[in-house]
Amino acid sequence: MGAKKWLSRFMSLVILISLLPAPAIQGKEIDSVENKLIAHYDMSRANGKLKDVTNNGFDAEYVGFSDGDFLEEQNNMVLNFTGDKSKYVTLPAGLINDETFTIETTFSTSTSAAHWLYSIGNKTGVWPNVKNYIFLNPKQGNGTVRFGIKNSDQELLFQNSTINSGEYNTFTTTFKEGEISLYLNGEQVGTLPHTYSVLDILKEGVDPNANAIGFIGKSLYEPDAAFTGKVTDFKVYNYTLSPTEVKEKVTLTDKEIVELAKENLEIPNANDIRGNVTLPARSSKGATITWETDSPDVINVNDTVNDDYDDIPAGVVTRQDTNKKVGLTATITSGEVSDKKEISLTVKAKPGKKNFSSYLMTHFTGEHDIGEQIYFASSTDGLNWKDLNDSNPVLTSNIGEKGVRDPYIFRSAEGDKFYNIATDLRIANGKGWGAAQTAGSKSLIVWESTDLVNWSQPRMVEVAPPKAGDAWAPEAFYDEKTGEYVVFWASTVSNEQGVFEPHNIYYAKTRDFHTFTKPKVFIDRPGETHIIDTTIIKDDGMFYRYSGDGHITIEKSDQILNPWTKVGTIESSTGLTGHDVEGPLIFKFNDKEEWNLMVDQYATGKGYLPLLTTDLSSGEFRKLTASDYSLGSNKKRHGSVLPITKEVLVKHKISQSLLLIQ
């Protein structure tokens, strides 16, 4: 009787189990005990899916892409993401079924935006209704990596690393219970201790009817941009890689290092060289580069020693009376592997001298809808200004923070090229001054032109230290001793305790405004004194600089990078302090030995006030009365002034613009 009861109960259990729904299985059954690579997408494709080349069956469907989006670079297949929201990849269900796993992806991007490279979780929406996800944005608006994990209550973020912009990077994230470790190009850059359950996040953040757990190239926040960049590799492991394993998997062979360096090596504006060029001695992956030239009288490919000063890097250009074709040969070496790359340049004929009779001002107007863009104004006497382009912005930034302030326009040392550099910042977007200083952009926005009418598209160049919170009010001055531009700006930098220190002035050197040296401190005031808004002018062999540090402080030096001594402040002659004014700009009048120091009356909102002097060394200035100058209808906020030859207003397709005859 007991045996029959046992058998009856056993059969009932078997029947009950047989009626339960079978769990969905994506791909082949994966042995949960064996540590292995369970999915690998090398961007090869078949039947509308990225192939999982592990043959585990985790092929990933792609949406919207055509054959033209799949590119071949250095014998590797690359999927090109163009920022089109209709194009993305779906990550199949079943990829992650434990708290321990690793995601590794290799990509390149030079775009700073709210664009996610990948997401785990697939429920989209708008803030604050998007919850339960993991994501990677390799280059957010301020230029840093942004990685995050969020459950239903709060989000944990990592933002303390910066990729090599425009180059291929590998970002690896390893997960185990209570800890996420983050690696960039094989080196650990951060750790996030946590109390989250990834499986709970997947349970709540994944639509069970979607047969997918996330995306490549798509943010879950619907207003966000789609990813812009290239992805060449995406891997998922079912275990936590060790630091040694992470490093081994991203280490390149000597052959690969040389091939990569050769692919990336270029000289900007090769067909229109108008000044010294950058000839790198080493690639980002450590290959050495040596240079030869067929025209040593035009381009010097050797460094030159400067006694008691920075040396002169290779790449000094001597322009001739006519255009000159120059051939360069770069020899690239890593270990026992070596290769050559030929680069052809056109060095433009040296320009003639110009007589300046007018002035061009660039500025922004304030924190309103279109105020944080670049406006132009012109003057024939340096005191009375007329707004150009119907008082509308002439240059606008749609990258980074999508706004610019503190524009600085200047003429190249050769005289026939122009740059406009500006702070990447838009307060009008509601970010607030606190976040602008501690979570702002580390980049400058750069435009260039050869005629002041036709400008390049804006580009971002990251210059600030890795732990900086901002990069404000950039300016540049040519250092004749080294043949480089010294670019300087204000940054606040986080210390070892995570506290942001007062603003200091940093500098980096460049020849082409593409490649910059590592940042160094230029001015460091003692104690808790902030210093911002530095500007420099040269007269009679002496450099003078003006900075906002509670005052507008004046200093002088015989060389840009030599020690500086204090001259005084403008308070003694004008009564103005840093509580009244900021953003100094200075220029010399074209027709007399007199200088105009213009200061932004930010405290009263009145815009620029001219202060004049006939002797920079005295530090004494006199204020003008309102009847002595006029600034036009646009408010003139922190900007710069450039001497020009003459101006003519012309009509073009969009609006009025300024045509400068050089």
C-alpha positions as CSV (number, residue, x, y, z in Angstrom):
1,M,0.0,0.0,0.0
2,G,2.9,2.4,0.9
3,A,4.6,1.6,-2.4
4,K,1.5,2.4,-4.4
5,K,1.1,5.8,-2.6
6,W,4.8,6.6,-3.3
7,L,4.4,5.7,-7.0
8,S,1.2,7.7,-7.3
9,R,2.9,10.8,-5.9
10,F,6.0,10.3,-8.1
11,M,3.8,10.1,-11.2
12,S,1.9,13.2,-10.2
13,L,5.1,15.1,-9.8
14,V,6.3,13.9,-13.2
15,I,3.1,15.1,-14.8
16,L,3.2,18.4,-13.1
17,I,6.8,19.1,-14.2
18,S,5.9,18.1,-17.8
19,L,3.2,20.7,-17.8
20,L,5.5,23.6,-16.8
21,P,6.7,25.8,-19.7
22,A,10.2,25.0,-20.9
23,P,12.7,27.8,-20.4
24,A,13.7,29.6,-23.6
25,I,17.2,28.8,-24.8
26,Q,19.0,31.3,-27.1
27,G,21.8,29.7,-29.0
28,K,23.4,26.5,-27.9
29,E,23.3,25.3,-24.3
30,I,26.2,26.9,-22.5
31,D,28.0,24.9,-19.8
32,S,27.7,27.3,-16.9
33,V,30.7,25.8,-15.2
34,E,33.2,26.2,-18.0
35,N,34.8,29.7,-18.2
36,K,34.7,30.7,-21.8
37,L,34.0,33.3,-24.4
38,I,30.3,32.8,-25.2
39,A,29.8,35.4,-27.9
40,H,32.1,37.2,-30.2
41,Y,31.1,39.7,-32.9
42,D,33.9,40.6,-35.3
43,M,31.4,42.5,-37.5
44,S,31.2,39.7,-40.0
45,R,27.6,39.2,-41.0
46,A,25.1,36.9,-42.6
47,N,21.3,37.0,-43.1
48,G,20.8,40.3,-41.4
49,K,22.8,39.4,-38.3
50,L,26.2,39.9,-36.9
51,K,27.7,36.4,-36.7
52,D,28.7,35.0,-33.4
53,V,32.0,33.5,-34.5
54,T,32.3,31.3,-31.4
55,N,29.5,29.2,-33.0
56,N,27.6,29.3,-29.7
57,G,24.6,30.5,-31.7
58,F,24.3,34.1,-30.3
59,D,24.0,35.8,-33.7
60,A,22.9,39.5,-33.2
61,E,20.3,41.0,-35.4
62,Y,21.2,44.4,-36.9
63,V,18.5,47.0,-37.8
64,G,18.7,49.7,-40.5
65,F,22.3,49.0,-41.7
66,S,23.2,48.4,-45.3
67,D,26.3,46.9,-46.9
68,G,27.8,50.4,-47.1
69,D,27.9,50.6,-43.3
70,F,30.3,47.7,-43.1
71,L,33.9,48.8,-43.8
72,E,37.2,47.0,-44.0
73,E,40.1,48.6,-42.2
74,Q,43.5,46.9,-41.8
75,N,42.0,43.6,-42.8
76,N,39.3,44.0,-40.0
77,M,35.6,44.4,-40.6
78,V,34.2,47.6,-39.0
79,L,30.6,48.6,-38.5
80,N,30.2,52.3,-39.0
81,F,27.6,54.1,-36.8
82,T,26.7,57.5,-38.1
83,G,24.4,58.8,-35.4
84,D,21.3,57.6,-37.2
85,K,18.8,56.4,-34.6
86,S,17.3,53.9,-37.0
87,K,20.5,51.9,-37.0
88,Y,21.5,49.7,-34.1
89,V,22.2,46.1,-33.1
90,T,20.1,44.0,-30.8
91,L,22.0,41.8,-28.2
92,P,20.3,38.4,-28.0
93,A,18.6,36.9,-25.0
94,G,20.7,34.4,-23.0
95,L,24.0,36.3,-23.2
96,I,24.1,37.0,-19.5
97,N,22.7,34.5,-17.0
98,D,24.9,35.0,-14.0
99,E,26.3,37.8,-11.8
100,T,29.9,37.1,-13.1
101,F,30.7,38.0,-16.7
102,T,32.8,40.3,-18.8
103,I,32.0,42.7,-21.7
104,E,34.9,43.8,-24.0
105,T,34.5,46.1,-27.0
106,T,36.9,47.8,-29.4
107,F,35.7,51.0,-31.1
108,S,36.7,54.4,-32.2
109,T,34.9,57.7,-31.8
110,S,35.8,61.4,-31.9
111,T,32.3,62.5,-31.0
112,S,31.4,63.9,-27.6
113,A,27.7,63.5,-26.9
114,A,25.1,61.6,-24.9
115,H,25.5,58.5,-27.1
116,W,25.7,55.0,-25.7
117,L,27.9,52.4,-27.3
118,Y,26.0,49.6,-25.7
119,S,23.2,49.0,-23.2
120,I,22.1,46.0,-21.2
121,G,18.4,46.4,-20.7
122,N,16.0,47.3,-23.5
123,K,13.1,49.3,-22.1
124,T,13.4,52.8,-23.6
125,G,11.8,56.0,-22.4
126,V,12.5,59.5,-21.1
127,W,14.1,60.7,-17.8
128,P,13.3,59.9,-15.0
129,N,11.3,56.9,-16.1
130,V,14.2,54.8,-17.5
131,K,15.4,52.3,-15.0
132,N,17.3,49.0,-14.7
133,Y,20.1,49.0,-17.1
134,I,23.9,48.9,-17.7
135,F,25.5,51.2,-20.3
136,L,28.7,52.5,-21.7
137,N,29.1,56.0,-23.3
138,P,32.8,56.1,-24.4
139,K,32.9,59.9,-24.9
140,Q,30.3,62.0,-23.2
141,G,29.8,65.8,-23.7
142,N,32.8,66.7,-21.5
143,G,35.1,64.1,-23.3
144,T,35.2,61.5,-20.5
145,V,34.0,58.0,-20.4
146,R,30.6,57.5,-18.8
147,F,29.7,54.0,-17.6
148,G,26.7,53.3,-15.4
149,I,24.6,50.7,-13.7
150,K,21.1,51.6,-12.5
151,N,18.4,49.6,-10.7
152,S,14.9,50.9,-9.9
153,D,16.2,53.3,-7.3
154,Q,19.5,54.8,-8.1
155,E,22.4,55.0,-10.6
156,L,26.1,54.3,-10.0
157,L,28.4,56.1,-12.4
158,F,32.1,55.9,-13.4
159,Q,33.4,59.1,-15.3
160,N,37.1,59.2,-14.5
161,S,38.8,58.1,-17.7
162,T,39.4,59.4,-21.2
163,I,39.7,57.4,-24.4
164,N,42.2,58.2,-27.2
165,S,39.8,60.3,-29.4
166,G,39.6,59.2,-33.0
167,E,41.7,56.1,-32.4
168,Y,40.7,52.5,-31.7
169,N,40.2,51.8,-28.0
170,T,39.3,48.7,-26.1
171,F,37.0,49.1,-23.0
172,T,36.6,46.1,-20.8
173,T,34.1,45.8,-18.0
174,T,34.3,42.8,-15.6
175,F,31.4,41.9,-13.3
176,K,31.3,39.9,-10.1
177,E,29.1,40.0,-7.1
178,G,29.6,43.4,-5.4
179,E,32.2,44.8,-7.8
180,I,32.6,46.1,-11.3
181,S,36.1,46.7,-12.6
182,L,36.7,48.9,-15.6
183,Y,39.7,48.8,-18.0
184,L,40.8,51.0,-20.9
185,N,43.2,49.5,-23.4
186,G,44.2,46.9,-20.9
187,E,44.9,49.2,-17.9
188,Q,42.5,49.3,-15.0
189,V,41.0,52.8,-14.7
190,G,38.3,52.2,-12.0
191,T,36.4,50.0,-9.7
192,L,32.7,50.3,-8.7
193,P,31.8,48.5,-5.5
194,H,28.0,48.0,-5.5
195,T,25.1,46.1,-4.0
196,Y,23.1,45.6,-7.2
197,S,22.0,42.3,-8.7
198,V,22.5,42.2,-12.4
199,L,20.0,39.4,-12.8
200,D,17.4,41.5,-11.0
201,I,18.2,44.4,-13.3
202,L,17.8,42.1,-16.3
203,K,14.5,40.8,-14.9
204,E,13.1,44.3,-14.5
205,G,14.8,46.1,-17.4
206,V,14.3,43.6,-20.2
207,D,11.1,43.1,-22.1
208,P,10.5,39.3,-22.1
209,N,8.8,39.5,-25.4
210,A,11.7,41.2,-27.2
211,N,14.0,38.1,-27.3
212,A,16.9,40.5,-26.7
213,I,18.6,42.0,-23.6
214,G,20.1,45.2,-25.0
215,F,21.6,47.1,-27.9
216,I,24.8,48.2,-29.5
217,G,24.6,51.8,-30.7
218,K,21.4,52.8,-29.0
219,S,20.6,54.6,-25.8
220,L,17.6,53.7,-23.7
221,Y,16.9,57.5,-23.2
222,E,14.9,58.4,-26.3
223,P,16.1,62.0,-26.6
224,D,19.8,60.9,-26.6
225,A,21.8,60.8,-29.8
226,A,22.6,57.5,-31.5
227,F,26.2,56.3,-31.3
228,T,28.6,57.9,-33.7
229,G,31.8,56.0,-34.3
230,K,33.1,52.6,-35.5
231,V,32.9,49.2,-33.7
232,T,35.2,46.5,-34.8
233,D,34.9,44.0,-32.0
234,F,32.4,43.0,-29.2
235,K,32.8,40.1,-26.9
236,V,31.0,38.6,-23.9
237,Y,32.6,36.2,-21.5
238,N,30.7,34.1,-19.0
239,Y,33.2,34.8,-16.2
240,T,35.2,37.6,-14.6
241,L,38.4,38.2,-16.5
242,S,41.5,38.8,-14.2
243,P,43.5,42.0,-14.7
244,T,46.2,39.9,-16.4
245,E,43.8,38.3,-18.8
246,V,42.3,41.7,-19.7
247,K,45.8,43.1,-20.5
248,E,46.8,40.0,-22.5
249,K,43.7,40.2,-24.7
250,V,44.3,43.8,-25.8
251,T,48.1,43.6,-26.2
252,L,49.1,44.2,-29.9
253,T,51.9,42.5,-31.7
254,D,54.8,44.6,-33.1
255,K,53.3,44.1,-36.6
256,E,49.9,45.4,-35.5
257,I,51.5,48.4,-33.7
258,V,53.4,49.4,-36.8
259,E,50.3,48.9,-39.0
260,L,48.1,50.9,-36.7
261,A,50.7,53.8,-36.5
262,K,51.0,53.8,-40.3
263,E,47.3,54.0,-40.8
264,N,46.8,56.8,-38.3
265,L,49.9,58.9,-39.3
266,E,48.9,62.0,-41.1
267,I,49.8,65.8,-41.3
268,P,46.7,68.0,-41.2
269,N,46.1,70.3,-44.2
270,A,48.9,68.5,-46.1
271,N,48.0,70.3,-49.3
272,D,47.9,73.7,-47.7
273,I,50.8,74.1,-45.3
274,R,51.2,77.7,-44.0
275,G,53.3,77.2,-40.9
276,N,55.4,74.7,-38.9
277,V,54.1,71.1,-38.8
278,T,54.0,68.4,-36.1
279,L,56.2,65.5,-36.8
280,P,55.5,62.9,-34.0
281,A,58.4,60.8,-32.7
282,R,56.2,58.1,-31.2
283,S,52.8,56.6,-31.9
284,S,50.1,56.3,-29.3
285,K,51.0,52.6,-29.0
286,G,54.7,53.2,-28.6
287,A,56.1,52.8,-32.1
288,T,59.1,55.1,-32.8
289,I,58.9,57.3,-35.8
290,T,61.9,58.9,-37.6
291,W,61.6,61.4,-40.5
292,E,63.4,62.2,-43.7
293,T,62.7,65.0,-46.2
294,D,63.6,65.7,-49.8
295,S,63.6,69.4,-49.1
296,P,65.6,70.2,-45.9
297,D,65.7,73.9,-46.8
298,V,61.9,73.9,-46.6
299,I,61.2,71.5,-43.7
300,N,63.7,70.7,-41.0
301,V,63.0,67.2,-39.7
302,N,65.4,67.4,-36.8
303,D,65.0,68.8,-33.3
304,T,67.1,71.9,-32.3
305,V,68.5,72.6,-28.9
306,N,67.6,75.8,-27.2
307,D,69.9,76.8,-24.3
308,D,68.0,77.4,-21.1
309,Y,64.6,77.0,-22.7
310,D,62.4,74.4,-24.3
311,D,63.9,72.8,-27.4
312,I,62.6,73.4,-30.9
313,P,60.8,70.3,-32.2
314,A,61.3,68.9,-35.7
315,G,58.9,70.3,-38.3
316,V,60.1,73.9,-38.7
317,V,58.9,75.2,-42.1
318,T,60.7,77.9,-44.1
319,R,58.2,79.1,-46.8
320,Q,59.6,80.1,-50.2
321,D,58.6,82.7,-52.7
322,T,56.5,80.2,-54.6
323,N,54.5,77.1,-53.6
324,K,56.7,74.1,-53.0
325,K,56.1,70.4,-53.1
326,V,57.8,68.5,-50.3
327,G,58.1,64.8,-49.7
328,L,58.5,63.3,-46.3
329,T,59.3,59.7,-45.4
330,A,58.3,58.4,-42.0
331,T,60.0,55.2,-40.7
332,I,57.9,53.4,-38.2
333,T,59.4,50.8,-35.9
334,S,58.2,48.5,-33.1
335,G,60.6,45.8,-31.9
336,E,62.0,44.1,-34.9
337,V,59.2,45.3,-37.2
338,S,59.6,48.4,-39.4
339,D,57.7,50.0,-42.2
340,K,57.7,53.3,-44.1
341,K,55.1,55.8,-45.1
342,E,55.5,58.5,-47.7
343,I,53.6,61.8,-47.2
344,S,53.4,64.6,-49.7
345,L,53.0,68.2,-48.6
346,T,52.4,71.5,-50.4
347,V,54.0,74.4,-48.6
348,K,52.4,77.6,-49.7
349,A,54.4,80.7,-50.8
350,K,55.2,83.1,-48.0
351,P,52.7,85.9,-47.7
352,G,53.4,89.6,-48.1
353,K,53.1,92.2,-45.3
354,K,49.7,93.8,-44.5
355,N,48.8,97.2,-43.3
356,F,46.0,97.1,-40.8
357,S,43.4,99.8,-40.6
358,S,40.3,98.2,-39.0
359,Y,39.4,95.7,-36.3
360,L,37.3,92.6,-35.9
361,M,35.8,91.6,-32.6
362,T,34.5,88.1,-31.7
363,H,32.4,87.7,-28.6
364,F,29.4,86.0,-27.1
365,T,26.3,87.8,-25.7
366,G,25.0,86.0,-22.6
367,E,23.2,83.0,-21.3
368,H,20.1,83.1,-23.5
369,D,19.0,80.8,-26.3
370,I,21.6,81.8,-28.9
371,G,23.8,83.9,-26.7
372,E,26.5,81.3,-26.2
373,Q,27.7,81.3,-29.8
374,I,30.2,83.4,-31.7
375,Y,29.2,86.9,-32.9
376,F,31.3,89.3,-35.0
377,A,31.5,93.1,-34.8
378,S,33.8,95.5,-36.7
379,S,35.3,98.9,-36.0
380,T,37.5,101.4,-37.9
381,D,38.8,103.1,-34.7
382,G,38.8,100.3,-32.1
383,L,36.2,102.2,-30.0
384,N,33.0,102.3,-31.9
385,W,31.7,98.9,-33.0
386,K,29.1,97.7,-35.5
387,D,27.5,94.3,-35.2
388,L,27.8,92.1,-38.2
389,N,25.6,89.4,-39.8
390,D,22.4,91.2,-38.8
391,S,23.5,90.8,-35.1
392,N,23.2,87.0,-35.5
393,P,25.9,84.5,-34.6
394,V,28.5,83.9,-37.3
395,L,29.9,80.7,-35.9
396,T,27.8,78.1,-34.0
397,S,28.8,74.9,-32.3
398,N,26.6,71.8,-32.5
399,I,29.2,69.5,-30.9
400,G,30.2,68.9,-27.2
401,E,28.1,71.2,-25.0
402,K,26.5,72.8,-28.1
403,G,27.5,76.3,-27.0
404,V,30.7,78.4,-26.8
405,R,31.9,81.2,-24.7
406,D,35.0,83.4,-24.5
407,P,36.1,83.2,-28.2
408,Y,39.7,84.1,-29.0
409,I,40.4,84.9,-32.6
410,F,44.0,85.3,-33.8
411,R,46.2,85.4,-36.8
412,S,48.9,82.7,-37.4
413,A,52.6,83.6,-37.0
414,E,52.9,83.6,-40.8
415,G,50.0,86.0,-41.2
416,D,47.7,84.2,-43.6
417,K,45.8,81.7,-41.4
418,F,43.3,82.3,-38.6
419,Y,42.1,80.4,-35.7
420,N,39.1,80.9,-33.4
421,I,39.2,78.9,-30.2
422,A,36.5,79.0,-27.5
423,T,35.2,77.4,-24.3
424,D,32.9,74.4,-24.8
425,L,30.1,75.5,-22.5
426,R,26.4,76.3,-22.6
427,I,24.9,77.5,-19.3
428,A,21.6,78.1,-21.1
429,N,21.0,74.4,-21.2
430,G,20.3,74.5,-17.5
431,K,23.5,72.6,-16.4
432,G,24.3,75.2,-13.8
433,W,27.6,76.8,-12.8
434,G,28.5,74.1,-10.2
435,A,28.3,71.2,-12.7
436,A,29.9,73.3,-15.4
437,Q,33.1,73.5,-13.2
438,T,33.2,69.9,-11.9
439,A,31.6,67.9,-14.7
440,G,32.2,70.2,-17.7
441,S,34.1,69.8,-20.9
442,K,37.8,69.2,-20.9
443,S,37.9,70.3,-24.6
444,L,38.2,73.5,-26.6
445,I,36.2,74.2,-29.7
446,V,38.4,75.1,-32.7
447,W,37.6,76.7,-36.1
448,E,40.2,77.7,-38.7
449,S,40.1,79.9,-41.8
450,T,42.4,81.4,-44.5
451,D,40.2,84.4,-45.2
452,L,38.0,85.1,-42.1
453,V,34.9,84.5,-44.3
454,N,35.0,80.8,-44.9
455,W,35.5,78.7,-41.7
456,S,36.0,75.1,-41.1
457,Q,33.5,73.0,-39.2
458,P,34.1,73.2,-35.5
459,R,36.1,70.5,-33.9
460,M,36.8,69.5,-30.3
461,V,40.3,69.1,-29.0
462,E,40.8,67.8,-25.4
463,V,43.5,69.6,-23.6
464,A,42.7,69.7,-19.9
465,P,44.2,67.2,-17.3
466,P,42.4,63.9,-16.9
467,K,40.9,64.9,-13.5
468,A,39.9,68.4,-14.6
469,G,36.3,69.5,-14.3
470,D,36.4,72.2,-17.0
471,A,38.6,74.1,-19.5
472,W,37.7,77.8,-19.7
473,A,38.6,80.9,-21.6
474,P,41.3,79.5,-23.9
475,E,43.8,81.8,-25.6
476,A,47.0,81.2,-27.6
477,F,50.3,83.1,-28.2
478,Y,53.0,82.2,-30.6
479,D,56.4,81.3,-29.0
480,E,59.1,82.3,-31.4
481,K,61.7,80.5,-29.4
482,T,60.2,77.1,-30.2
483,G,58.0,77.7,-33.2
484,E,54.9,76.6,-31.3
485,Y,51.7,78.1,-30.1
486,V,51.3,78.2,-26.3
487,V,47.6,77.5,-25.6
488,F,46.4,78.4,-22.1
489,W,43.1,78.1,-20.3
490,A,41.7,77.8,-16.7
491,S,40.9,74.4,-15.2
492,T,39.8,73.2,-11.8
493,V,41.3,69.7,-11.0
494,S,40.2,67.1,-8.6
495,N,42.8,66.1,-5.9
496,E,43.4,62.7,-4.4
497,Q,40.5,63.1,-2.0
498,G,38.2,63.9,-4.9
499,V,37.9,67.6,-4.0
500,F,38.2,70.1,-6.8
501,E,41.0,72.6,-6.2
502,P,40.7,76.3,-7.2
503,H,41.2,77.2,-10.8
504,N,44.7,77.4,-12.1
505,I,45.9,78.4,-15.6
506,Y,47.3,75.4,-17.6
507,Y,49.0,75.4,-20.9
508,A,49.8,73.0,-23.8
509,K,51.8,73.5,-27.0
510,T,50.7,72.9,-30.5
511,R,51.6,73.7,-34.1
512,D,48.4,72.6,-35.9
513,F,45.6,72.8,-33.2
514,H,45.1,69.1,-33.8
515,T,48.0,67.6,-31.7
516,F,48.8,69.1,-28.3
517,T,51.4,68.4,-25.7
518,K,50.4,67.2,-22.2
519,P,49.0,70.0,-20.1
520,K,51.2,71.8,-17.5
521,V,50.5,74.4,-14.9
522,F,51.1,77.9,-16.3
523,I,49.9,80.0,-13.3
524,D,49.2,78.8,-9.8
525,R,48.0,81.4,-7.3
526,P,48.7,80.6,-3.6
527,G,46.1,79.2,-1.2
528,E,42.4,79.2,-2.3
529,T,42.7,81.9,-4.9
530,H,41.1,81.1,-8.2
531,I,42.6,82.4,-11.4
532,I,40.8,82.6,-14.8
533,D,40.7,84.7,-18.0
534,T,44.4,85.2,-18.8
535,T,45.3,87.2,-21.9
536,I,48.8,88.1,-23.2
537,I,50.3,90.8,-25.4
538,K,53.8,91.6,-26.5
539,D,55.5,95.0,-26.8
540,D,59.2,95.9,-27.3
541,G,60.5,92.5,-26.4
542,M,58.4,92.1,-23.2
543,F,55.3,90.0,-22.7
544,Y,52.5,91.3,-20.5
545,R,49.7,89.2,-19.2
546,Y,46.4,90.1,-17.5
547,S,44.4,87.6,-15.4
548,G,41.3,87.5,-13.2
549,D,42.3,86.4,-9.7
550,G,40.1,88.6,-7.5
551,H,41.7,91.5,-9.4
552,I,42.8,92.0,-12.9
553,T,46.5,91.4,-12.1
554,I,49.2,92.5,-14.5
555,E,52.5,90.5,-14.9
556,K,55.5,90.7,-17.3
557,S,58.2,88.4,-18.6
558,D,60.9,88.4,-21.3
559,Q,59.7,84.9,-22.5
560,I,56.3,83.2,-22.4
561,L,57.6,80.2,-20.5
562,N,60.1,82.1,-18.3
563,P,59.3,83.3,-14.8
564,W,56.9,86.3,-14.6
565,T,57.0,89.2,-12.2
566,K,54.0,91.3,-10.9
567,V,53.5,94.8,-12.3
568,G,50.3,95.5,-10.3
569,T,46.6,95.5,-10.8
570,I,44.2,97.8,-12.6
571,E,42.5,98.8,-9.3
572,S,45.2,101.4,-8.5
573,S,44.3,103.5,-11.7
574,T,40.7,102.5,-12.4
575,G,39.2,101.4,-9.0
576,L,38.0,98.2,-10.7
577,T,38.5,94.8,-9.1
578,G,37.5,91.2,-9.9
579,H,34.2,91.8,-8.2
580,D,33.4,94.3,-11.0
581,V,35.0,93.0,-14.2
582,E,36.4,89.9,-15.8
583,G,37.3,88.6,-19.2
584,P,40.1,91.1,-20.2
585,L,41.1,91.4,-23.8
586,I,43.9,93.7,-25.0
587,F,45.0,95.0,-28.4
588,K,47.2,97.8,-29.8
589,F,45.6,100.5,-31.9
590,N,46.7,100.3,-35.5
591,D,47.7,104.0,-35.9
592,K,49.3,105.0,-32.6
593,E,51.3,103.8,-29.6
594,E,48.3,103.2,-27.5
595,W,46.6,100.0,-26.2
596,N,43.0,99.2,-25.3
597,L,42.4,96.8,-22.4
598,M,38.7,96.0,-22.5
599,V,37.1,94.4,-19.5
600,D,33.7,92.7,-19.2
601,Q,31.5,94.4,-16.7
602,Y,29.8,91.1,-15.7
603,A,28.7,92.4,-12.3
604,T,26.4,95.1,-13.8
605,G,25.7,93.3,-17.1
606,K,26.9,96.2,-19.1
607,G,29.3,94.4,-21.3
608,Y,32.8,95.7,-22.3
609,L,34.4,98.8,-20.9
610,P,37.6,100.2,-22.7
611,L,40.6,101.1,-20.6
612,L,43.5,102.9,-22.4
613,T,47.2,103.2,-21.8
614,T,50.2,104.5,-23.7
615,D,52.7,102.6,-21.5
616,L,52.1,98.9,-20.8
617,S,55.0,98.7,-18.4
618,S,53.3,101.3,-16.1
619,G,50.2,99.2,-15.4
620,E,48.2,102.5,-15.4
621,F,45.0,102.7,-17.4
622,R,42.3,105.4,-17.8
623,K,38.6,104.6,-18.1
624,L,36.6,106.1,-20.9
625,T,33.2,107.7,-20.4
626,A,30.1,106.3,-22.2
627,S,30.3,109.1,-24.8
628,D,33.8,108.0,-25.8
629,Y,32.8,104.6,-27.3
630,S,29.8,102.6,-28.6
631,L,29.4,98.8,-28.6
632,G,26.5,98.3,-31.0
633,S,23.2,96.6,-30.2
634,N,24.6,93.2,-29.1
635,K,26.0,93.0,-25.6
636,K,29.7,92.3,-25.8
637,R,30.8,89.6,-23.4
638,H,34.2,88.0,-23.1
639,G,35.9,87.9,-26.5
640,S,38.8,89.2,-28.5
641,V,39.9,91.7,-31.1
642,L,41.9,91.2,-34.3
643,P,43.5,94.0,-36.4
644,I,42.4,93.6,-40.1
645,T,43.0,95.4,-43.3
646,K,39.5,96.6,-44.5
647,E,36.0,95.4,-44.5
648,V,33.1,95.2,-47.0
649,L,29.6,94.1,-46.1
650,V,28.3,91.6,-48.6
651,K,25.1,89.7,-49.0
652,H,25.1,85.9,-49.4
653,K,22.5,83.2,-49.4
654,I,21.7,83.1,-45.7
655,S,22.2,86.6,-44.3
656,Q,24.6,89.5,-44.3
657,S,28.2,88.5,-43.5
658,L,31.5,90.2,-43.3
659,L,34.0,90.0,-46.1
660,L,37.5,90.8,-45.1
661,I,39.9,91.7,-47.9
662,Q,43.3,90.5,-46.6
